[in-house]
Amino acid sequence: MKYQIGKPGRVVVMRFEDRDDVIANLVHIAKKEDIRAAVFYLVGGMREGSIVVGPEKDEFPPTPVWNKLGEVHEVVGFGTIFWQDDEPKVHFHGAFGKKDMVKVGCLRADAETFLVLEAVITEIEGVTAKRVLDPLSGMVLLKL
C-alpha cells in the first residue's frame, strides 16, 4: 500500500442540464480550473451511459463486462479526478436505479444527463498522485 496526505482545497458545485455530457464536463472543469486531484459526488438523473460491471474472469489482464443503461436512471455515486499526462481522467462508480432494478458499476462512456444532475467536486491539495498505464493489468491506475 502507498499513500499521500493532502487537504481539502476549492469546492466546485456543478449543475448539469438535460443531455449534458457528464464525463466531458467534469474533464472540462478540471482543465479550466487546473484541478489536479479531486473527489466528487454525483446525484440526479442519467438517460445514457455505458458502465463496466466487473471483469469477465479473475485473470490479468481483465476483460471488462459492459452494460448499457439504455434508458433513464437515477444515479448516485462517488468518483476521483487525477491527471494522466496532460488530461484529467475521471473514475466514477455509482448505483443506477430504474423502478425496482439497480445496476452498480464504473461509468466509462456515453454518460448523458436526464433533466438535472448535480456534482460536488472537492479539490485535494498537496497530493501529487497521477494516472499511469499499468502494463500488467492494461489499465490506467493511480500512481503515488
Backbone as CSV, one residue per row, in Angstrom:
resi,resn,N_x,N_y,N_z,CA_x,CA_y,CA_z,C_x,C_y,C_z
1,MET,0.838,-1.176,0.000,0.000,0.000,0.000,0.885,1.242,0.000
2,LYS,0.448,2.228,-0.759,1.133,3.516,-0.789,0.090,4.583,-0.533
3,TYR,0.511,5.705,0.083,-0.453,6.779,0.300,0.231,8.118,0.415
4,GLN,-0.559,9.162,0.238,-0.131,10.546,0.426,-1.211,11.235,1.256
5,ILE,-0.826,12.292,1.934,-1.788,13.048,2.736,-1.946,14.432,2.127
6,GLY,-3.182,14.818,1.910,-3.488,16.134,1.373,-4.519,16.802,2.251
7,LYS,-5.018,17.921,1.766,-6.073,18.614,2.496,-7.077,19.166,1.494
8,PRO,-8.312,19.395,1.942,-9.327,19.913,1.027,-8.955,21.295,0.513
9,GLY,-9.210,21.500,-0.756,-8.985,22.796,-1.385,-10.316,23.405,-1.788
10,ARG,-10.372,23.898,-3.001,-11.593,24.519,-3.508,-12.717,23.493,-3.637
11,VAL,-13.937,23.979,-3.529,-15.114,23.137,-3.732,-15.889,23.720,-4.910
12,VAL,-16.181,22.868,-5.894,-16.918,23.279,-7.082,-18.279,22.597,-7.044
13,VAL,-19.332,23.381,-7.187,-20.694,22.847,-7.274,-21.153,23.015,-8.715
14,MET,-21.575,21.908,-9.332,-21.979,21.930,-10.740,-23.417,21.466,-10.889
15,ARG,-24.095,22.050,-11.857,-25.423,21.579,-12.245,-25.388,21.277,-13.734
16,PHE,-25.542,20.012,-14.059,-25.628,19.597,-15.454,-27.077,19.761,-15.896
17,GLU,-27.256,20.091,-17.147,-28.606,20.230,-17.686,-28.906,19.068,-18.617
18,ASP,-30.153,18.952,-19.004,-30.611,17.838,-19.826,-29.706,17.627,-21.037
19,ARG,-29.268,16.402,-21.200,-28.427,15.931,-22.301,-26.974,16.391,-22.245
20,ASP,-26.553,17.029,-21.148,-25.137,17.368,-20.996,-24.303,16.091,-20.914
21,ASP,-23.115,16.120,-21.479,-22.163,15.012,-21.402,-21.459,15.096,-20.047
22,VAL,-21.704,14.121,-19.195,-21.237,14.168,-17.810,-19.717,14.116,-17.727
23,ILE,-19.114,13.113,-18.325,-17.663,12.942,-18.221,-16.930,14.112,-18.875
24,ALA,-17.373,14.534,-20.058,-16.719,15.639,-20.758,-16.777,16.927,-19.945
25,ASN,-17.883,17.178,-19.252,-17.996,18.395,-18.453,-17.138,18.344,-17.196
26,LEU,-17.016,17.181,-16.572,-16.113,17.049,-15.424,-14.664,17.297,-15.857
27,VAL,-14.283,16.730,-16.999,-12.934,16.941,-17.539,-12.726,18.420,-17.868
28,HIS,-13.727,19.046,-18.473,-13.634,20.460,-18.830,-13.369,21.334,-17.601
29,ILE,-14.133,21.118,-16.530,-13.957,21.921,-15.310,-12.574,21.669,-14.690
30,ALA,-12.142,20.399,-14.667,-10.822,20.083,-14.104,-9.722,20.799,-14.888
31,LYS,-9.848,20.845,-16.211,-8.860,21.552,-17.035,-8.942,23.060,-16.809
32,LYS,-10.146,23.599,-16.913,-10.330,25.044,-16.805,-9.834,25.583,-15.469
33,GLU,-10.097,24.846,-14.394,-9.742,25.287,-13.043,-8.411,24.718,-12.569
34,ASP,-7.745,23.937,-13.430,-6.476,23.288,-13.104,-6.578,22.500,-11.795
35,ILE,-7.602,21.670,-11.730,-7.793,20.776,-10.577,-7.036,19.489,-10.879
36,ARG,-5.937,19.259,-10.168,-5.043,18.133,-10.450,-5.410,16.869,-9.689
37,ALA,-6.101,17.035,-8.563,-6.524,15.891,-7.746,-7.830,16.279,-7.063
38,ALA,-8.815,15.381,-7.105,-10.118,15.712,-6.511,-10.950,14.462,-6.289
39,VAL,-11.934,14.616,-5.421,-13.008,13.641,-5.268,-14.290,14.356,-5.664
40,PHE,-15.292,13.578,-6.109,-16.569,14.200,-6.451,-17.711,13.219,-6.211
41,TYR,-18.877,13.812,-6.046,-20.118,13.061,-5.867,-21.075,13.471,-6.977
42,LEU,-21.863,12.532,-7.463,-22.913,12.819,-8.436,-24.248,12.368,-7.868
43,VAL,-25.300,13.140,-8.148,-26.652,12.753,-7.770,-27.614,13.367,-8.782
44,GLY,-28.561,12.571,-9.248,-29.543,13.078,-10.199,-29.967,12.015,-11.181
45,GLY,-30.164,12.435,-12.431,-30.671,11.524,-13.448,-29.756,11.419,-14.646
46,MET,-29.699,10.210,-15.216,-28.941,9.974,-16.449,-29.825,9.239,-17.439
47,ARG,-29.730,9.630,-18.712,-30.515,8.963,-19.742,-29.685,7.955,-20.534
48,GLU,-28.396,8.123,-20.502,-27.495,7.229,-21.223,-26.291,6.944,-20.353
49,GLY,-25.527,5.945,-20.732,-24.295,5.642,-20.043,-23.873,4.212,-20.301
50,SER,-22.581,4.002,-20.381,-22.013,2.661,-20.503,-21.185,2.421,-19.250
51,ILE,-21.478,1.321,-18.567,-20.782,1.009,-17.325,-20.103,-0.347,-17.418
52,VAL,-19.002,-0.464,-16.687,-18.333,-1.758,-16.547,-18.820,-2.363,-15.243
53,VAL,-19.277,-3.618,-15.324,-19.880,-4.285,-14.168,-19.032,-5.455,-13.674
54,GLY,-17.733,-5.343,-13.924,-16.808,-6.349,-13.414,-16.006,-6.992,-14.523
55,PRO,-14.982,-7.737,-14.150,-14.226,-8.473,-15.159,-14.959,-9.771,-15.513
56,GLU,-14.722,-10.220,-16.737,-15.341,-11.467,-17.182,-14.847,-12.649,-16.343
57,LYS,-13.541,-12.670,-16.065,-12.925,-13.729,-15.253,-11.912,-13.106,-14.319
58,ASP,-11.506,-13.856,-13.314,-10.481,-13.435,-12.358,-9.094,-13.668,-12.957
59,GLU,-8.697,-12.832,-13.918,-7.408,-13.010,-14.566,-6.870,-11.671,-15.051
60,PHE,-5.548,-11.640,-15.292,-4.896,-10.444,-15.811,-4.453,-10.690,-17.232
61,PRO,-4.573,-9.743,-18.121,-5.331,-8.511,-17.931,-6.832,-8.820,-17.913
62,PRO,-7.607,-8.046,-17.163,-9.038,-8.319,-17.081,-9.773,-7.940,-18.373
63,THR,-10.781,-8.722,-18.697,-11.668,-8.400,-19.808,-12.938,-7.808,-19.210
64,PRO,-13.206,-6.513,-19.462,-14.359,-5.877,-18.826,-15.684,-6.381,-19.374
65,VAL,-16.680,-6.434,-18.495,-18.053,-6.750,-18.885,-18.801,-5.419,-18.947
66,TRP,-19.333,-5.089,-20.127,-20.007,-3.805,-20.349,-21.519,-3.958,-20.219
67,ASN,-22.155,-2.893,-19.724,-23.609,-2.851,-19.609,-24.048,-1.440,-19.992
68,LYS,-24.987,-1.319,-20.900,-25.523,-0.005,-21.272,-26.756,0.278,-20.435
69,LEU,-26.856,1.517,-19.945,-28.057,1.886,-19.195,-29.268,1.840,-20.117
70,GLY,-29.165,2.456,-21.291,-30.198,2.313,-22.300,-31.514,3.030,-22.050
71,GLU,-31.728,3.548,-20.870,-32.937,4.310,-20.562,-32.643,5.188,-19.356
72,VAL,-33.595,6.009,-18.991,-33.405,6.944,-17.890,-33.246,6.188,-16.564
73,HIS,-32.242,6.615,-15.775,-31.974,6.036,-14.459,-31.677,7.152,-13.462
74,GLU,-31.977,6.906,-12.215,-31.476,7.744,-11.133,-30.035,7.303,-10.882
75,VAL,-29.176,8.232,-10.447,-27.785,7.869,-10.203,-27.285,8.550,-8.937
76,VAL,-26.484,7.816,-8.201,-25.767,8.369,-7.058,-24.430,7.650,-6.991
77,GLY,-23.350,8.399,-6.700,-22.064,7.730,-6.622,-20.927,8.668,-6.301
78,PHE,-19.736,8.087,-6.342,-18.510,8.733,-5.910,-17.430,8.529,-6.958
79,GLY,-16.594,9.553,-7.169,-15.529,9.416,-8.143,-14.286,10.207,-7.766
80,THR,-13.246,10.019,-8.570,-11.998,10.749,-8.392,-11.572,11.354,-9.729
81,ILE,-10.759,12.395,-9.623,-10.144,13.010,-10.799,-8.645,13.130,-10.503
82,PHE,-7.846,12.482,-11.349,-6.390,12.612,-11.325,-5.936,12.673,-12.772
83,TRP,-4.821,13.293,-13.025,-4.374,13.502,-14.394,-3.499,12.358,-14.896
84,GLN,-3.629,12.074,-16.200,-2.731,11.187,-16.930,-2.106,12.052,-18.019
85,ASP,-0.828,12.288,-17.914,-0.118,13.190,-18.824,-0.785,14.569,-18.782
86,ASP,-1.345,15.020,-19.894,-1.918,16.366,-19.971,-3.446,16.372,-19.902
87,GLU,-4.050,15.289,-19.447,-5.513,15.191,-19.418,-6.015,14.706,-18.064
88,PRO,-7.059,15.341,-17.540,-7.695,14.798,-16.334,-8.454,13.518,-16.688
89,LYS,-8.372,12.538,-15.810,-9.089,11.270,-16.000,-10.093,11.099,-14.866
90,VAL,-11.309,10.808,-15.231,-12.409,10.636,-14.285,-12.597,9.140,-14.015
91,HIS,-12.710,8.786,-12.735,-13.009,7.410,-12.322,-14.222,7.487,-11.409
92,PHE,-15.351,6.944,-11.860,-16.615,7.082,-11.137,-17.315,5.736,-11.007
93,HIS,-17.702,5.394,-9.764,-18.523,4.212,-9.514,-19.842,4.681,-8.935
94,GLY,-20.922,4.121,-9.459,-22.222,4.567,-8.995,-23.263,3.478,-9.031
95,ALA,-24.401,3.806,-8.422,-25.589,2.963,-8.478,-26.577,3.663,-9.401
96,PHE,-27.137,2.898,-10.318,-28.047,3.417,-11.329,-29.365,2.669,-11.186
97,GLY,-30.426,3.365,-10.801,-31.688,2.702,-10.497,-32.818,3.111,-11.419
98,LYS,-33.682,2.128,-11.729,-34.896,2.352,-12.526,-35.961,1.403,-11.989
99,LYS,-37.054,1.974,-11.471,-38.136,1.189,-10.859,-37.527,0.306,-9.776
100,ASP,-37.662,-1.024,-9.879,-37.111,-1.903,-8.834,-35.801,-2.562,-9.271
101,MET,-35.164,-2.002,-10.312,-33.911,-2.556,-10.825,-32.761,-1.590,-10.502
102,VAL,-31.660,-2.125,-9.986,-30.482,-1.311,-9.683,-29.262,-1.958,-10.340
103,LYS,-28.480,-1.119,-11.011,-27.210,-1.550,-11.598,-26.111,-0.784,-10.884
104,VAL,-25.003,-1.449,-10.613,-23.862,-0.807,-9.983,-22.662,-1.048,-10.886
105,GLY,-21.891,0.020,-11.143,-20.739,-0.166,-11.996,-19.904,1.085,-12.143
106,CYS,-18.878,0.958,-12.964,-17.924,2.024,-13.248,-18.335,2.695,-14.553
107,LEU,-18.746,3.954,-14.462,-19.189,4.693,-15.641,-17.991,4.996,-16.525
108,ARG,-18.067,4.591,-17.791,-16.922,4.751,-18.678,-17.197,5.641,-19.882
109,ALA,-18.421,5.613,-20.414,-18.655,6.338,-21.669,-20.133,6.655,-21.839
110,ASP,-20.387,7.550,-22.794,-21.750,7.866,-23.242,-22.668,8.358,-22.129
111,ALA,-22.119,9.006,-21.112,-22.914,9.465,-19.973,-23.638,10.758,-20.330
112,GLU,-24.960,10.742,-20.259,-25.759,11.902,-20.631,-26.809,12.181,-19.566
113,THR,-26.905,13.448,-19.185,-27.832,13.863,-18.129,-29.282,13.723,-18.563
114,PHE,-30.142,13.338,-17.622,-31.594,13.419,-17.790,-32.102,14.499,-16.845
115,LEU,-32.670,15.535,-17.392,-33.212,16.692,-16.675,-32.150,17.434,-15.880
116,VAL,-31.724,16.861,-14.767,-30.737,17.555,-13.944,-29.844,16.543,-13.227
117,LEU,-28.591,16.892,-13.127,-27.614,16.088,-12.404,-26.714,17.079,-11.681
118,GLU,-26.422,16.787,-10.433,-25.573,17.681,-9.637,-24.271,16.983,-9.297
119,ALA,-23.198,17.781,-9.272,-21.888,17.276,-8.872,-21.291,18.233,-7.857
120,VAL,-20.611,17.670,-6.870,-19.825,18.459,-5.936,-18.409,17.901,-5.999
121,ILE,-17.477,18.763,-6.416,-16.074,18.381,-6.557,-15.287,19.036,-5.421
122,THR,-14.503,18.238,-4.709,-13.608,18.777,-3.684,-12.172,18.535,-4.120
123,GLU,-11.471,19.610,-4.355,-10.066,19.534,-4.743,-9.233,19.008,-3.571
124,ILE,-8.194,18.246,-3.877,-7.272,17.751,-2.858,-5.924,18.430,-3.086
125,GLU,-5.512,19.267,-2.144,-4.238,19.968,-2.250,-3.121,19.160,-1.596
126,GLY,-1.921,19.252,-2.146,-0.760,18.607,-1.543,-0.561,17.162,-1.949
127,VAL,-1.327,16.677,-2.909,-1.210,15.300,-3.390,-0.694,15.344,-4.828
128,THR,0.291,14.514,-5.126,0.894,14.500,-6.468,0.536,13.237,-7.254
129,ALA,-0.460,12.516,-6.808,-0.875,11.282,-7.476,-1.271,11.575,-8.922
130,LYS,-1.041,10.585,-9.794,-1.433,10.708,-11.197,-1.795,9.336,-11.734
131,ARG,-2.385,9.318,-12.900,-2.764,8.057,-13.537,-1.681,7.645,-14.530
132,VAL,-1.324,6.354,-14.478,-0.269,5.808,-15.327,-0.725,4.442,-15.843
133,LEU,-0.397,4.143,-17.100,-0.739,2.850,-17.672,0.055,1.750,-16.972
134,ASP,-0.649,0.763,-16.434,-0.043,-0.383,-15.768,0.075,-1.518,-16.787
135,PRO,1.302,-1.940,-17.133,1.460,-2.969,-18.167,0.870,-4.329,-17.798
136,LEU,0.853,-4.677,-16.519,0.339,-5.976,-16.089,-1.169,-6.079,-16.306
137,SER,-1.894,-5.065,-15.888,-3.366,-5.119,-15.982,-3.881,-4.520,-17.289
138,GLY,-3.049,-3.691,-17.951,-3.520,-2.994,-19.145,-4.448,-1.837,-18.814
139,MET,-4.538,-1.489,-17.532,-5.427,-0.416,-17.089,-4.609,0.806,-16.687
140,VAL,-5.269,1.964,-16.718,-4.644,3.198,-16.254,-4.948,3.298,-14.750
141,LEU,-3.918,3.186,-13.925,-4.084,3.109,-12.474,-3.446,4.301,-11.779
142,LEU,-3.844,4.511,-10.552,-3.322,5.602,-9.745,-1.900,5.272,-9.301
143,LYS,-0.990,6.235,-9.500,0.400,6.075,-9.041,0.699,7.168,-8.040
144,LEU,1.210,6.751,-6.866,1.562,7.694,-5.805,3.072,7.819,-5.710
